[in-house]
Amino acid sequence: QKIGYLIPSNSSRRRSLKPVFAELKRNDSIVSAAATAIVVPEVEEKFEKVEKVEDYEKLAKELEHASPLEIMDKALEKFGNEIAIAFSGAEDVALIEYAKLTGRPFRVFSLDTGRLNPETYKFFDTVEKHYGIRIEYTFPDAVEVQGLVRTKGLFSFYEDGHQECCRVRKVRPLRRALKGLRAWITGQRKDQSPGTRAEIPVVQVDPSFEGTEGGPGSLIKWNPVANVDGVDIWNFLRAMNVPVNSLHSQGYVSIGCEPCTRPVLPGQHEREGRWWWEDAKAKECGLHKGNIKEEGGQVNGAAHTNGAVVETDIFDTQSIVTLNRMGIENLAKMETRREPWLVVLYAPWCQFCQAMESSYIELADKLKESGVKVGKFRADGDQKSFAQQELQLGSFPTILFFPKHSSQAIKYPSEKRDVDSLLAFVNALR
């Protein structure tokens, strides 16, 4: 009987399931359902298996061109009190506004890592009052945090990467929180991080975390604004007079923990303000680690053609000279040159290189008749070690100026990559 493949909205399982977080009031403690044994009648085993086999790829295609409001409404209608919005205290406040506009009840949770900016904590309070809700906070395990800090100090992530700290303060708390849900809603957008988020669908089976029922496929992830540009999100927030984090007015775009977040500069991609001391490929904290694919698959800007990987190059214009290994070596060895050179060391998958592409091309056009040659050298893969040892490569992109009468290349010291800043650098040295 096909009736066994439907989950009635008034099923006893739904009535007996206690939310992972408290009701929309502050509780003295928030206990994950992962720590509570939930007994489900055997007769409902049939129902539990159905949700796992639902074709969410098909649903994602059906909703591909739907509005964020429509996607949000669908998510809340389908999962009711067993779904919650993940709120970071940044522009994802748009999700809360969309949820309110549906007219349906909704829940909001947030990860308090203990290291957020004061402005973010104040913003949480503002959002609660504006929408008449209580955000359901989840905190890291005190013993784990204590062990990490006592062993490695407060700022170990500057030396050995952010993953360990994020795992303790964000990923594990999130895992506990999601164990009490059947679905969650995120503010991921494709344009946030071209290297890791370019292919996110509007709805998917979560590839990394488990929900209440446990096991692969037990948690559904909704990304209502996946196809929305950041500019349009901000237009929406202004049009609806939605409160925003005061850090945005100080140059912050992507907002995380205070020690790991800083304002972005002209010409920088919004994610460059996060973990700026690390390789661009690693700009995920682990909450959305399912976005990061192995090399050889769809990786950081690579495109597929009938199963084959075709990587799209950048800075592709006649105004910019493409240098191979021999070309850059010869340029670096010259003690005198006929003309000065400006060269970017880049990787096409790097979202920060992609973010400065338009300004670098515009700069090349402006320097056409100036006697300054503008070039590019792809410095990832097999060339990365050489570039690090011989060309001062620290991170992507690195910009070098080769003067006309000097063998020493001069590294561009600023992270401002707008046309005017780059032009000032060239004019000061040529």
SEFI-968932 format. One record per residue (C-alpha): x, y, z. Coordinates in steps of 0.001 Angstrom, whole numbers, plus 500000, padded with zeros to 6 digits. Example, Ala and Ser with C-alpha at 12.3 -4.5 7.8 and 13.67 -1.06 7.14 Angstrom:
2
512300495500507800/513670498940507140/
***
This chain:
430
500000500000500000/501462503352498957/499832505023501932/502744503681503961/505032506114502160/503442509268503554/504180511005506832/500975512520508272/501558515956509737/499712514883512892/501594511618513368/502376510516516911/506085510690516098/505793514388515438/503758514984518587/506158513094520806/509396514519519391/510867517180521624/512776519956519837/516532520013520296/516244523552521562/513732525009523969/510480526701523024/510630530331521959/511593531345525487/514929531337527196/515625528168529209/518200527678531936/519856525049529769/519634523850526202/520002520106525888/520495518426522534/518183515594521589/521371513702520842/521698513247524607/518099512089525013/516844508671524025/513804509000521775/511607505916521494/509687505659518240/506888503084517874/507831500250515535/504781500828513378/506262504127512242/509479502646510898/507797502657507492/507324506405507686/510903507148508719/512420505489505667/510350507497503233/511905510877503926/515341509460503160/514435508290499689/512625511433498608/514188512840495450/515650516118496674/517690516552493497/514425516662491593/512938519091494119/516041521299493820/515570521458490039/511904522312490465/512800525162492831/515902526336490935/514176529495489684/511876529972492666/512134533061494853/513777532828498290/510343533464499808/508829530516497951/511716528231498928/511488529315502559/507734528723502582/508214525236501143/510842524377503754/508746525587506711/505593523941505370/507337520603504912/509247520367508193/507347522599510621/508920522631514087/511623520162513037/513522522719510964/515470525784512132/517267528743510577/521020528943511218/521791532594511983/525367533882512156/524677537524512920/525542538780509433/523455539474506315/521735536096506754/519228538059508824/517475538068505435/516471534462506152/514611535550509273/512824538267507326/511769535785504642/510555533365507311/508486536104508935/506963537020505573/505688533462505058/503427533899508083/504465530466509387/506020529706512777/509788529392512604/512802528707514795/516233530344514765/519438529004516260/522971530350516453/526393529084517480/527946531202520210/531637530363519927/532569532610522842/534750534729520548/532272536829518595/532509540607518244/530625542691520821/528683544186517907/527438540724516940/526123540004520443/524305543347520434/522877542507517014/521507539188518291/519583541099520942/518304543601518360/517063540805516104/515242539086518968/513398542278519855/512678543225516240/511078539874515383/509718538953518819/511660535682518918/514227533936521094/517340532750519319/518283529241520456/521991529436521268/524362526490521182/527704526625522967/530953524668522641/531835522044525228/533673523836528049/536047520932528671/537075520784525008/537675524542524845/539646524423528077/541813521584526757/542547523397523490/543435526722525144/545534525207527915/547455523047525437/547941525438522517/547051528922523728/544364531404522722/545620532101519201/547081528801517967/545040529049514749/547365531778513438/550166529215513447/548584525897512501/545292526787510813/541750527482511930/540298524006511496/541001522698515009/539535525724516776/536500525758514467/536003522054515075/535806522618518838/533893525896518865/531611525478515836/531467522102514126/530896519863517149/528291522195518697/526521522338515344/526569518552515080/524889518292518486/522294520889517538/521395519280514218/520875515911515902/517587517332517146/516358518478513720/515225516906510471/516253519921508381/518045523248508657/518152526493506677/521392528293505784/522340531598504181/524839530111501712/525069531858498346/526942530809495229/528670534182494925/529993534114498506/532830531754497696/533257530798494031/535852528244495077/533627526199497406/530002527316497001/529548527743493254/527361524658492894/525190524647496009/521543523751495261/518539525349496946/517792522097498752/519897518988499289/520499515982501482/523140517235503911/526453515591502954/528144516147506315/525724516041509241/522998513803510617/519527514667511819/517221513208514448/516826509827512794/520580509361512383/522592508028509480/523235509325505934/520299511153504438/518665511909507782/519133515687507513/517933518013504773/519695521304504089/517854524258502576/519706527181500952/516914529612499948/519264532410498797/521739530155496937/521002531851493617/520763535413494937/523609537905494483/524947539662497552/523921543021496107/520316541848495835/520356540592499426/521369544062500576/518736545696498380/516161543451500044/517374544278503550/517202548025502833/513791547805501170/512333545912504143/514115548119506710/515709545077508325/518205545692511165/521808544808510277/525034544220512180/526863547519512759/530124545813511674/528914546010508067/529314549795508132/532945549287509183/533872547296506086/533014543804507320/531074541711504820/531453538095505911/531348538046509720/532679535289511966/534716535178515175/536522538381516166/540136537076515904/539486535511512483/537489538255510775/538520541645509452/537148544242507029/537740543672503328/539647546216501275/538956547588497777/539327544877495151/539051542042497680/536440539277497663/534087539267500655/535462535964502006/538991537381502055/538185538963505380/537987535467506906/541136533530507916/543180535903505736/546480534259506711/545526530940505029/545339529443501550/542229530537499671/541142526915499170/540468526500502882/537940529293503396/535354527064505062/535155526517508807/533685523033508584/529997523922508850/529706523519505087/532658521208504486/530550519165502060/531111522017499584/534835521251499359/535552518530496808/538661516553496153/541060517674493471/540329515905490231/536594516468490675/534834519823490492/537383521918492340/537406525631493034/536268527060489762/536757524015487514/533915523266485135/532665519909483874/532165518877480276/530731515368479883/532497514250483035/535864515797482159/537278518667484179/537910521837482234/539472524640484258/538602528145483198/541570530513483201/541369534122484344/543094537416483407/542479536270479833/542973539342477649/545391540532474972/546582543293477307/548098540741479699/551050538547478712/550920534908479818/554300533847481178/555397530223481423/558053528899483824/560934529750481487/559521533203480812/559218534167484470/562656532708485252/564285534764482486/562461537891483612/563596537382487194/567249536840486164/567569539983484050/569638542730485656/568371545300483157/565166545171481154/563896547068478146/560724547894480034/559409547327483557/556963544488484217/554013544035486562/553182540356487092/550466538655489129/551156535193490563/547757533549490609/545646530398490655/542456530381488550/540493528592491292/541342531266493873/538296533434494576/540531536320495618/542307536228492263/538903536096490610/537766539091492651/540636541261491387/540392540104487774/538404543085486513/540646545669488216/543823543986486942/542490543875483385/541472547541483620/544942548375484911/546543546518481977/544441548551479559/545506551801481237/549181550834481072/549091549835477383/550820552962476131/552934553571479238/555821551254478463/554961548950481367/554320545320480457/551593543537482402/551788539777482806/550491536782484701/552085533569485908/550051530631487136/551806529675490360/549748526820491772/550223523067491356/553701522047490250/554836525682490134/553855526591493670/557073525450495352/559163527327492783/557064530469493203/557382530327496980/561142529888496907/562056532170494001/559191534636493535/558139535629497073/554783533863496775/553039533951500131/549402533592499201/547286534106496102/547335536589494526/550895537936494844/551795540927492674/555392541674491661/556946544669489958/560158544094487983/561885547496487591/563716548430484413/567161548837486012/567089546379488900/567293542612489154/565264542589492377/561512542119492030/559453544313494352/556434542726495995/553227544759496186/552777545155499969/549126546159500183/545951544102500000/544089546931498260/543690545650494717/541598548356493141/542902550074490004/543952553320491700/545990551552494400/547773549308491901/548429552238489575/549929554280492425/552280551379493179/553427551156489534/553831554913489124/555947555127492234/558460552611490898/558655552934487125/
***
